[in-house]
Amino acid sequence: MNIEILFEDGEALVINKPAGLPVDRPKRGGPALWDHIEQLKLGFQRPPVAVHRLDTDTSGCLILARNPKALKRFNKAFEDRLVGKTYLAVMDFEPSEQSGTIELNLAKISSAEKGWRMIAAKKGKPAISHWELLQTIGEGDRKRSLIRFRPETGRTHQLRVHALQGLGVPLLGDPVYGPVRGQNKGAPRTMLHAEAIHMTRPGKDPVSAYAPFPEDFIRAGLTAPETPPPPIRTPVSDDG
């Protein structure tokens, strides 16, 4: 497997993480991003380190830091919400509106039967996702839509839960939060793609990358949208 490099400089890499490749080694073993670390050194002695996480099924933009000082600064940028991201998702429905904002606090629950998952809960951590409809195909009750999400927060499974509990339908192929309401799984993976990422850096050009439209989205009948502008985030003061 060849890992596509979307951005490279002395501090950072952005890769196009393939769907199905975990960032961290699963407890049960098996392939992981670390298996490709020699390829991703690109002449550096230190191995790059993932700054954030994408679910195993999710493809697209993943930032890696190339040295410990950069990792520390990048972690702080994520904590301070200075990293803008957009995602593309496939859902088997047509929303009644063209765009909107989902604000649902998220909490983690677990059970012996189903394992752990995230749910919307008033006492959970705040989570905000903006969305817009890009495309709908099909007729009647067989409609399929391409949705662009722009999360303000980065909670675990945020977009997957916001799709289900905010828009009322799971992401196509999601094995944890779907199928519901008689829908089939419908796809070999959760159809979520980290489309673009933009991280500002003091005194340096931003880390900015765009991941190409996935082949399996095309096979699902959808068409690549126009490349979006960089999802820039600016600091917000505590004063509001």
N, C-alpha and C positions, 0 to 999 in steps of 0.2 A: 504493500500500500504506500503510495506516495502522498505526503501531506503537502497541500498547496499553501505557499507563503503569500499572504495578502499585503503585508507591511513588514519592513525590516529597517532597523537602525541599530546603533550601538547599545541601546537600552531595552528595546522591545521587539518582539515579533507578534504579528497577528496571523494566526493560521485559520484555514477553512477546515474546522474539525469535521471529519466524516461522520455521518449518522451511524450509530451502532458502536462507536469507539468510546469507551469510558475515559474520562479524564483521570480518575484514580483507579487503581487495581481493585477489582471486585473481591469481596471476601472469599468467594468461591473460586477465585483464580480466573484465568483467561486473559485475552488481549486487553491492552490499555495504552494510553498515549505514551507512557514511559518506554514502550517497545520501540518507539520511533525517535527516541531522544538523541541518539547519535546523529541522525539525519538533521535534527533541528538545532544542533550546536552551531552549524554553519561556520566552522573554523574556530569558534570560541572554546576555551577549555572547560568553562562551567556549563552544566546543562541548564537550559531555560526552565523556569518554573511558572506554572499556570497561576495567574493572578486571581481568577474567578472560576466558576464552574458552569458547565453546560450539562444538562441531563444526557445520558448515554444516547438516546434517540435523536437529540437535537443536533442539527448540523449548523455550521457557520462560524462566525467570528469569535475567536478565543484569543485573549491577550496573554502572552508569556513574557515574564521579566528575565533579562539576561544577566543580571547581577543583583546581589542582596540590597544595595542602596536603592536601585530602581524598584525592586519588589516592595520595599517599605513605602516609597513615595506613591506607587501605584495602589497599594492597599489603602492608603489614606485617601486617595482620590475616589475610590469606590465607597469608602465609609462616608465621605463628605458629599456623596451623590454628584460628583463632577464628571461622571461617565455617562454619555448619552448612548442609547441603544434602540434599534428597531428590530422587530421580529416579523416574519411572515408565517401565517398559520392557515391550514386548510380545514374548513368546517362544513359539514353536510347540512346546510340550511341557508336561508337568505335572511339577514337581519331586517327588521322593519325600519331602521334608520340607517343613515349613511356613515355616521360616526358617533362617538360618545366617550364617556369616561366611567370606569368601574372603580368604585372605592369599597373594598371589602377587606376587613381585617382578617388575617390568616393565623391559624393555630394548628399545631401538630397533634394528631391522635394516633393510637395504635391498638391493634387487637391481635389475638393469636390466630384468628382465621384469615384476616386480610393484611396483616402487617401494618406498617405506618402509612399515613397519608396526611395531606393538609386539608383543612376545612375552613369555611368562612365562619368566624366567631367574633362576637363583639369584644371579647377580652383578648383577642389575638393581636398580633403586631400590624400596624397600619400598612396597607398595600394599595397602590394606585396604578391603574393601567389605562392609557388612552388607546382608542382603536379607531380604525377607519376601514370601510369596505372598499376594496380595490376592483373586485371582479366577481360576477356570479355567472355560472353556467348551468345548463339543465332546465327542466320544466317541471311544473307541478310540485309533487312531494319528493322529487329527485334532484333538487337544486344543490349546488356546491359553491362555496364562496372562498375567495382569497381575502384574508383579513391582515392588515398591518397593525401590530401592537407597538406602542411606545411606553414601556414601563417607567414610572418615576421611582419606584422602589425595586429592590431585587430580592424578594422573598423566595424561599424554596417553592418550586412548582407554582409560582404566582400566576403565570399566564394560563396554565392548565386549569387551575381552579377558577380563575376569573372568567375563562371561556365557559366553563360548565355552570357556575353559579351566578355569573354576571350576565352572560348572553343566553344561557339556558341549554347549551349544546356543548359536548366535549370536543376537543380537538380530534380530527379524524385519526384513527389508529391508536388512540391513547388506551393502554392496557389497564391503567389504574383508575382513571376518572370516567371511562366509558367502557362498554357501550351502555347507553341509557335509552329509555323510551323506544325500545325495539330496534335501535340502530345496531348494525353489525360493526365489528372492529374496523373493517373497511380498508385497511392499509397495513403494510408490514412493519410500520414504525409510527410513532407519534409524529404527525406532520407539522413540525415546528422548526423554523430555520432562523438563526441569528443573522439577520440580513446586513446590519451595519453597526459600527461602533466608533465612538469618537471620545477621546480622553485628552483634555487640555493639560499642558505641562508648563510651569513657570519657566520663562526664558528659553523655551524650546518649541519647535513646531509640534502640533498635536499628534498623538497616535490616532490615525484615522484609517478605516478600511471598510470595504464593501465586499460581501461574499456573493458570488454568482448564484442565480436562481437554480435550485436543485433539479436534477434530472427526474427524480421521482415526483416532483410537483408537476412537471411537464407531462409525465405519464398519467397523472391524475386528471389531465385535461385542462390545466390552467396555463396561462401565458405570463411570461415575465413582465412585471410592471416596470415603469420608468424608474431609473436609479434615483433614490431619494436624496435630498440635500443632507449633509452631515447632521446627525442628531446631537447638536451642541447643547450641553448643559452649562448653565452659569450659576455661580454661587448665589445662594439666597440667605440674606441676613436673618438672624434670630429675631430681629425687631419686626419682621414681616414686611 
